[in-house]
Amino acid sequence: QAQLVESGGGLVQPGGSLRLSCAASGFAFSVYRMSWYRQAPGKERELVATITTETGPTTYADSVKGRFTISRDNAKKAVYLQMNSLNTEDTAVYYCNARLELHTSIDYWGQGTQVTVSP
């Protein structure tokens, strides 16, 4: 059974850093495109960052470019999101997503991890 488990969220002051991790199991991790999404209270879920292969390419939302870095380790079946220079607008639940697009799309989601940026 496919599973994604996020960790690393928490409370951090503005300007601080956090590193989110997502551990995958139960599916062929290396062939899936991996992404991080986030959803703030009262807002729609938005795409934060995506990585295809282990060496990229990567894409980022404009709001996090230059501050966040997505990476993956296929041997560990894990994807990471390094978040630097955090601000209060980064407060959200962060979700890990795995997607495989063939003739149809297969999506797996984690349960989410809360990130709160507050003085």
One Martini backbone bead per residue (centre of mass of N, CA, C, O) as a GRO file, in nm:
protein
  119
    1GLN     BB    1   0.095   0.038   0.024
    2ALA     BB    2   0.075   0.356  -0.024
    3GLN     BB    3   0.312   0.599   0.132
    4LEU     BB    4   0.315   0.923   0.306
    5VAL     BB    5   0.556   1.083   0.536
    6GLU     BB    6   0.566   1.358   0.724
    7SER     BB    7   0.826   1.589   0.846
    8GLY     BB    8   0.948   1.891   1.036
    9GLY     BB    9   0.757   2.052   1.161
   10GLY     BB   10   0.667   2.385   1.307
   11LEU     BB   11   0.801   2.636   1.511
   12VAL     BB   12   0.895   2.963   1.378
   13GLN     BB   13   1.074   3.228   1.317
   14PRO     BB   14   1.135   3.484   1.151
   15GLY     BB   15   1.408   3.378   0.939
   16GLY     BB   16   1.395   3.091   0.954
   17SER     BB   17   1.431   2.726   0.961
   18LEU     BB   18   1.332   2.432   0.764
   19ARG     BB   19   1.301   2.064   0.737
   20LEU     BB   20   1.143   1.863   0.521
   21SER     BB   21   0.999   1.532   0.521
   22CYS     BB   22   0.950   1.238   0.292
   23ALA     BB   23   0.824   0.916   0.325
   24ALA     BB   24   0.834   0.633   0.115
   25SER     BB   25   0.590   0.369   0.025
   26GLY     BB   26   0.459   0.113  -0.197
   27PHE     BB   27   0.632   0.237  -0.443
   28ALA     BB   28   0.789   0.366  -0.740
   29PHE     BB   29   0.954   0.634  -0.662
   30SER     BB   30   1.162   0.710  -0.903
   31VAL     BB   31   0.908   0.764  -1.122
   32TYR     BB   32   0.817   0.997  -0.951
   33ARG     BB   33   0.677   1.291  -0.904
   34MET     BB   34   0.774   1.544  -0.672
   35SER     BB   35   0.587   1.727  -0.417
   36TRP     BB   36   0.500   2.044  -0.273
   37TYR     BB   37   0.243   2.150  -0.066
   38ARG     BB   38   0.003   2.409   0.042
   39GLN     BB   39  -0.223   2.510   0.327
   40ALA     BB   40  -0.400   2.770   0.420
   41PRO     BB   41  -0.618   2.930   0.589
   42GLY     BB   42  -0.873   2.983   0.353
   43LYS     BB   43  -0.707   2.828   0.133
   44GLU     BB   44  -0.569   2.699  -0.128
   45ARG     BB   45  -0.398   2.469  -0.265
   46GLU     BB   46  -0.039   2.486  -0.326
   47LEU     BB   47   0.232   2.495  -0.522
   48VAL     BB   48   0.579   2.487  -0.440
   49ALA     BB   49   0.733   2.208  -0.538
   50THR     BB   50   0.938   2.035  -0.793
   51ILE     BB   51   1.058   1.694  -0.874
   52THR     BB   52   1.181   1.458  -1.071
   53THR     BB   53   1.457   1.382  -1.057
   54GLU     BB   54   1.739   1.364  -0.861
   55THR     BB   55   1.865   1.615  -1.058
   56GLY     BB   56   1.613   1.694  -1.194
   57PRO     BB   57   1.403   1.916  -1.235
   58THR     BB   58   1.294   2.231  -1.096
   59THR     BB   59   1.016   2.387  -0.925
   60TYR     BB   60   0.868   2.714  -0.833
   61ALA     BB   61   0.726   2.927  -0.657
   62ASP     BB   62   0.757   3.259  -0.645
   63SER     BB   63   0.734   3.284  -0.321
   64VAL     BB   64   1.009   3.068  -0.289
   65LYS     BB   65   1.223   3.173  -0.448
   66GLY     BB   66   1.545   3.143  -0.294
   67ARG     BB   67   1.439   2.974  -0.018
   68PHE     BB   68   1.369   2.704  -0.152
   69THR     BB   69   1.450   2.339  -0.143
   70ILE     BB   70   1.438   2.064  -0.351
   71SER     BB   71   1.473   1.707  -0.276
   72ARG     BB   72   1.614   1.374  -0.351
   73ASP     BB   73   1.620   1.012  -0.244
   74ASN     BB   74   1.594   0.712  -0.390
   75ALA     BB   75   1.728   0.519  -0.184
   76LYS     BB   76   1.531   0.644   0.057
   77LYS     BB   77   1.258   0.742  -0.031
   78ALA     BB   78   1.297   1.074  -0.047
   79VAL     BB   79   1.178   1.406   0.040
   80TYR     BB   80   1.269   1.757   0.038
   81LEU     BB   81   1.238   2.079   0.235
   82GLN     BB   82   1.412   2.367   0.223
   83MET     BB   83   1.358   2.639   0.460
   84ASN     BB   84   1.415   2.980   0.419
   85SER     BB   85   1.329   3.276   0.520
   86LEU     BB   86   1.087   3.284   0.694
   87ASN     BB   87   0.738   3.366   0.692
   88THR     BB   88   0.410   3.413   0.773
   89GLU     BB   89   0.314   3.318   0.476
   90ASP     BB   90   0.422   3.010   0.532
   91THR     BB   91   0.182   2.936   0.680
   92ALA     BB   92   0.110   2.580   0.691
   93VAL     BB   93   0.017   2.296   0.533
   94TYR     BB   94   0.230   2.032   0.438
   95TYR     BB   95   0.249   1.845   0.129
   96CYS     BB   96   0.297   1.535  -0.009
   97ASN     BB   97   0.365   1.438  -0.359
   98ALA     BB   98   0.276   1.176  -0.592
   99ARG     BB   99   0.339   1.146  -0.954
  100LEU     BB  100   0.189   0.962  -1.234
  101GLU     BB  101   0.206   0.997  -1.594
  102LEU     BB  102   0.006   0.854  -1.824
  103HIS     BB  103  -0.300   0.784  -1.933
  104THR     BB  104  -0.294   0.842  -1.633
  105SER     BB  105  -0.328   0.947  -1.299
  106ILE     BB  106  -0.113   0.916  -1.009
  107ASP     BB  107  -0.194   0.978  -0.660
  108TYR     BB  108  -0.013   1.081  -0.366
  109TRP     BB  109  -0.067   1.144  -0.010
  110GLY     BB  110  -0.016   1.304   0.265
  111GLN     BB  111  -0.110   1.434   0.589
  112GLY     BB  112   0.079   1.643   0.691
  113THR     BB  113   0.255   1.950   0.799
  114GLN     BB  114   0.307   2.191   1.034
  115VAL     BB  115   0.365   2.543   0.966
  116THR     BB  116   0.489   2.800   1.192
  117VAL     BB  117   0.513   3.158   1.162
  118SER     BB  118   0.634   3.327   1.459
  119PRO     BB  119   0.732   3.561   1.704
   0.00000   0.00000   0.00000
